[in-house]
Amino acid sequence: MHLSECYRLLGVPRNATLDDIKVAYRRLARKYHPDVNQDDPTTTDKFRLVQEAYKTLKDSDKSILGNDMFAKNKVVDNADSKRASTAPPHNPPPQKQPQRNIKIEVKQVNHQVDPINSDPELKLKLDMLRRVQDLLKQKKYVVAIAVVEGMGERFPNSPEVIHWKAVTYHRWGSELILVGKLREAEIYLNKALNTDPKNRELIFEVKRDLERVQQLKNKSL
C-alpha cells in the first residue's frame, strides 16, 4: 500500500506525527472492529485496510527516524572532529547567547472525518462488495459473478476484489456440483484457482471440490 493511500485511509496529513497516526488508528479500529459490527460484513475489509495502513506508516516512521538519527550523528561527529583539530590551547570564556523566541507549531488533527466513507471510490468498492456478499447469501450466483467481474475491471489490483471474485467463482462451482453440472463446475472452480492462487484456505477447498468432480465423473463412466 502506497504511503499517500495510508495517510488518506487514516485521515491524517502527511506531516502527522506517530502519535497522531496512533490516535487516528485507534479511533478507526474501534469503529470498524468486526466484534462490534457483526451485522455489517464490510467492516471486516475496512478494519483490515486500517490495520494495513497503520502498519505501513509505523514501519515507514521507524525507517525515517533511523535515517535521521544516522545523519544527525554523522554531522555531529564531523563537527566535533573539526573543532578538535582547530581548537586553541586555551578555551575562551563562554559568551552569553542571546535569547531567541522559539515558535512552537501546534498541529490540529480533525478526528471527526471518516476517511473511508469520505472517499467516493473506496466507498463505491465497499458498497459493491457488500452487494456481492448479500447476493451470495441469497444464492444469486450468476448476478454476483456479473457484479464481481465488473469490479475486477474497475479495481483490477484490489486484494478485496480479487478475494471475493475467487470466492464467488468457488461458490458457484460448488452449487453446480450439487445440480450435476460437472463440466461447468470444473470451469468455475479453475477460475477460482487462477483468480486468487495465494489464498491457501480457498485453494484447499477448491481442490477438494475438483476432486469431487473427478470422482463423480469416474462414477458416471
N, C-alpha and C positions, 0 to 999 in steps of 0.2 A: 504494500500500500504506500502511495507517494505521501511525502510529508505534508504537502498542501491539503491533501484529502483528509489526513489525520486531524489537522488543525480545524478544518471545516466541520468534520463529524463531531468533534468535542466542543465546537462553538467558542474557541479561544483564538486570539490574534497570534500571528507568527512570532511576536516578541514576548509571548507569555512565559512566565517562569514555570519551573517544575511544580511549584506549589499551586499555581493557577490551574495547571493541567490536572493535577491530582484532584482538586476540588471539583472541576468540571466532570472528570471521570466518575467520581463517587456519586455525584448527583444523577448522572445519566444511568449508571449501573443500577442504582436503586430504582430508578423509574422503569427500566426495561428488564429487570431481573425476571426470569421465567417463573419463579416461585410466586410472584405477586401479580402475574399476568397469565394465569393458566387458561383463561378464556380467549386469549389473543395469541395465536401461534406465531405471528410475525415478530413478536417481541424477542423471540429467540435469536432471529437474524440480526435485529437491532443491537441486542446485548453483545453478540459476537463481534459485530463491527466496532462497537465502542471499545471492547477489550483489545481488539487488534490495533486500533488507533492509539490507545494509551500505551501499549507495549512498544509500539514503533517509536513514539515520541520520547518515551522514557529511555529507551536504548540510544536514541539519537542524542538526547541530552547528555548522557554519560560519555558518549564519544566526543562530543564538542567540548565538554568540560575537561576531559583528559588532554585534548589537543591544546586547549587554552593554558592549562597548567604547565604543560611541557614548554610552550612558547614563552610563558612568563618566566619560568625557571631559567631558560636559556638566556633571556635578556638580562636577568639579574646576575647570572654567572659572568656574562661578558662585561657588565658594568663594574662588578667587583674586581675583576681582573685588571680592567683599565685603571681603576682608582688605585689599586695596589702598586701598579708599575709607575704611576705618576705622582704618588703621594709624597709631600715634602717630609723632611725628617721630623719636624715638629708640627703637631696639629694646631691650627689656629683656633682661637676661642670661638665657640659656637655663636652664630649670629641668630638673632631673634627673627623668626619668619613672620612675614606679615599675615594677618588673618584674612582668609578669603571665605566669602559666603558660598556654601555648598548647596546647590539646588537639588532637592530630592524629588524625583518624579514618582508620583503615586499612580499606579495603573488601576483602572477600574474595569472589572470583568463583569459583563452582563450575564448573570446565571439564569435569567428568566427565558431566554430564547431557546427553543428546541431546535438544534441544528439539523436534526434528521428530518423532522416534519417541515422545516422551512426550505428544504432543498427539493425543488419540483421533480427532478429526475430520480432522486433517491426515493422520494415518496411514491412516485409512479411505480417504480420497481417493486417496492414493498407491497403496495396495493395489489399489483398483478400477482405477486407470489401468494398473497392471501387468497386471491381468487382461485389460483391453481389448487391450493390446499383444500378449499371448500369444494371444488369440483371433484377432487379425488375422494373426499368423504361421501359425496353424492354418487360416486361411481360413474361420473360422466367423463370417461376416459378420453373419448375422441375429442371432445371440446377442450379438455385440459391439455391434450397434446397440441392442438392448434394454438392455444394461448402461449404455452411454454416455448414452442418453436418460434413464435413471433417475438417473444422476449429474447430468445437466443440470437436473433438477428439484430435486435436493438442493443442488447448488452452482451456481446459475444465473450467478453473476458470476465464476467461477473461470476465468482465462485458459487454464490447462492443460486443463480440462474442455472448454471451447469449442474449443480446438485439436484435441483428439483426437476430439471429436464430428464436426467437419468432416472430419477425415482418414478416419474410419470411413465416413461417407457417400460420400466420394470413392472409397475402395477398393471399396465395394460397387457403386457406379455403374460403375466400370471393369470389374468382374467381369461385370456384367450386359451390358455391350457385347460381351464375348467370347462370351457364350452367345446373343447375338442379341436380347435383350430390351431393345430400344432405348427404348421408351416409359418403362419403369421406370427404366432407366439415366438418362434425362434428368431424371426426378423427383428422384433422389437426388443427381445432380450439382448441380442447382439448390439443393437443400437444403444442400449443402456450401458453395456460394457465399454463401447467406444466413446461414449459421451463423458463418463467420469471414471477413468481407469485407475485413479489414485484412491478412490473410496473403497477401502478394503472390506468394510462391512457389507456394502452394497454389492460388491463384486462377488463375495462369498454367496450371498443369497441368489444372485443372478445365475451363477454357475450351477448352483443346486437345482434351480428351475430348468436350466438347459439339460441337466442330466435326467430330470423327469421327462422332458420332451423326448429325449433319445430313447428312454425306456418304453414310453408309450408307443413310439414309432416301431420299435422292435416287436412289441406285442401285436401290433396290427399287421405285421408281415406274415 
